[in-house]
């Protein structure tokens, strides 16, 4: 008899997980995109790191994981990296910070460290989306995490996209980083909660 109850409990838990996954985790709420000549957040979550980098691609902060030139070299000589951590309870749809043309969308293999650890996560499997609008280029980096093993990208090379448009999805806890040129002023700080397509993360200087 106990085997029957055990199977029943397992089935109930499995059904509850599927419902959570389909109805809550994969939710895609409507967003009124913030207008203006600014950059909006590419993800819902918490800002865990804001790093300035110099012309050598070195992060201007002691004790931080060395170079980010591998990420920033095709964006701008100097700028910022803004990282947002998405918990399993956050909306995981990613959105374009600005309108423009997708120069490329590339997937890179990597490790699967905890996405809440900024330094380790830079070594994780990732997808990079480089967007250009006139002379301005920014890059959105979808980073996998310990649980997040599936990164989805909704855009292709050469595609014209609008600010706030859905560009991808990362399953479970993950991180989304944005490389921003120094011609912008960062409008968020570490610890801030941000909303994709709504929260302004940077404005032109």
C-alpha positions in Angstrom: 0.0 0.0 0.0 2.8 2.4 0.9 4.2 2.0 -2.7 0.9 3.2 -4.1 1.0 6.3 -1.9 4.6 7.0 -2.8 3.8 6.8 -6.5 0.8 9.1 -5.9 3.0 11.7 -4.1 5.6 11.6 -6.8 3.0 12.1 -9.5 1.4 15.0 -7.6 4.9 16.7 -7.1 5.7 16.2 -10.8 2.4 17.7 -11.8 2.9 20.7 -9.5 6.4 21.2 -11.0 5.1 21.1 -14.5 2.4 23.6 -13.6 4.9 25.9 -12.0 7.2 25.6 -15.0 4.5 26.3 -17.6 2.3 28.8 -15.8 4.8 30.7 -13.6 8.4 30.3 -14.6 7.8 30.6 -18.4 5.5 33.6 -17.9 5.8 36.4 -20.3 4.0 39.5 -19.0 3.2 42.5 -21.1 5.6 45.4 -20.7 5.1 49.1 -21.5 8.6 49.8 -22.9 10.1 53.0 -21.5 10.5 55.5 -24.4 13.4 57.9 -25.0 17.1 57.9 -26.0 18.2 55.5 -23.2 19.1 51.9 -22.6 16.5 49.8 -20.7 17.3 46.7 -18.7 17.6 43.5 -20.7 16.4 41.3 -17.8 14.3 41.2 -14.6 16.4 40.7 -11.5 19.0 42.2 -9.2 22.1 44.3 -10.3 25.0 42.3 -8.8 27.9 44.1 -10.4 28.8 47.3 -12.2 32.3 47.3 -13.5 34.2 50.0 -15.5 36.8 48.8 -18.0 39.7 50.7 -19.6 41.3 50.7 -23.0 43.3 47.5 -22.2 40.1 45.7 -21.3 41.0 45.6 -17.7 38.3 45.9 -15.1 39.0 49.0 -13.0 38.4 47.4 -9.6 40.9 45.5 -7.5 40.3 41.9 -6.8 37.9 41.4 -9.7 38.3 38.7 -12.4 41.0 40.3 -14.7 40.3 41.1 -18.3 36.9 41.4 -20.1 38.4 42.3 -23.4 37.0 39.0 -24.7 33.5 40.5 -24.2 34.1 44.2 -24.8 36.6 44.3 -27.8 33.9 44.7 -30.4 31.7 47.2 -28.4 33.9 50.1 -27.3 37.5 50.8 -26.1 36.2 51.9 -22.7 32.9 51.4 -21.0 31.0 49.4 -18.4 29.7 45.9 -17.7 26.4 45.7 -15.8 25.4 42.3 -14.6 21.9 41.2 -13.5 21.2 38.1 -11.6 17.9 36.3 -12.3 16.6 34.0 -9.5 14.3 31.1 -10.4 11.3 33.4 -9.4 12.1 36.2 -11.8 10.7 36.5 -15.3 13.4 34.9 -17.6 12.5 36.6 -20.9 15.3 38.8 -22.1 14.7 42.1 -24.0 16.7 44.4 -26.2 18.1 47.5 -24.3 17.8 49.6 -27.5 16.6 49.4 -31.1 19.1 48.6 -33.8 20.5 45.9 -36.0 21.8 42.5 -34.6 25.4 42.4 -35.9 25.7 38.9 -34.6 24.3 36.4 -32.1 26.9 33.8 -31.1 26.8 30.9 -28.7 29.9 29.9 -26.7 30.4 26.7 -24.7 31.6 27.1 -21.1 31.2 26.0 -17.5 28.2 26.1 -15.3 29.2 27.9 -12.1 26.6 29.5 -9.9 25.2 32.5 -11.8 25.0 34.6 -8.6 28.8 34.5 -8.4 29.9 37.3 -10.7 33.5 36.4 -11.2 32.9 32.6 -11.8 29.9 33.2 -14.0 32.0 35.0 -16.6 33.5 31.6 -17.5 30.0 30.0 -18.0 28.3 28.9 -21.2 26.9 32.0 -22.9 25.2 33.6 -25.8 26.3 37.1 -27.0 24.1 39.5 -28.9 25.8 42.5 -30.4 23.4 45.3 -31.3 24.3 48.5 -33.3 22.3 51.7 -33.7 24.2 54.3 -35.8 27.7 54.6 -34.2 26.5 53.1 -30.9 27.1 49.4 -30.1 26.1 47.4 -27.0 26.3 43.8 -26.2 23.8 41.6 -24.3 25.4 38.5 -22.8 23.1 35.7 -21.7 25.0 33.6 -19.1 24.0 30.1 -18.0 24.2 29.1 -14.3 24.5 26.0 -12.2 20.9 25.1 -12.9 20.3 27.0 -16.1 21.6 24.7 -18.9 19.5 26.0 -21.7 19.9 29.4 -23.4 17.5 30.4 -26.1 18.1 33.2 -28.5 15.2 34.6 -30.6 17.2 36.8 -33.0 19.5 36.2 -35.9 22.4 38.1 -37.5 21.2 41.1 -39.6 17.8 41.3 -37.9 16.3 44.7 -37.1 15.0 44.8 -33.6 13.1 47.3 -31.5 13.9 48.5 -28.0 12.2 46.2 -25.5 11.7 43.4 -28.1 12.1 39.9 -26.8 15.5 38.6 -27.7 15.9 35.4 -25.7 15.2 33.2 -22.6 17.3 31.5 -20.0 15.9 28.6 -18.0 16.2 28.7 -14.2 18.7 30.9 -12.2 21.0 32.8 -14.6 22.7 36.1 -15.3 22.4 38.7 -18.1 25.3 41.2 -18.5 25.4 44.2 -20.8 28.5 45.9 -22.2 27.9 49.6 -22.5 30.2 52.3 -24.0 31.6 55.1 -21.8 29.6 57.6 -23.8 26.6 56.5 -21.5 26.0 57.3 -17.9 25.0 54.4 -15.7 21.7 55.1 -14.0 21.5 52.0 -11.7 23.6 50.8 -8.8 24.5 47.5 -7.3 21.6 46.0 -5.3 18.9 47.6 -7.4 16.0 45.6 -8.7 15.4 46.1 -12.4 12.6 45.2 -14.8 13.3 44.2 -18.4 12.2 46.8 -20.9 11.1 49.3 -18.2 14.0 50.2 -15.9 16.5 52.7 -17.5 20.0 51.4 -16.9 21.9 54.1 -18.8 21.5 57.4 -20.6 23.8 59.2 -23.1 26.1 61.7 -21.4 
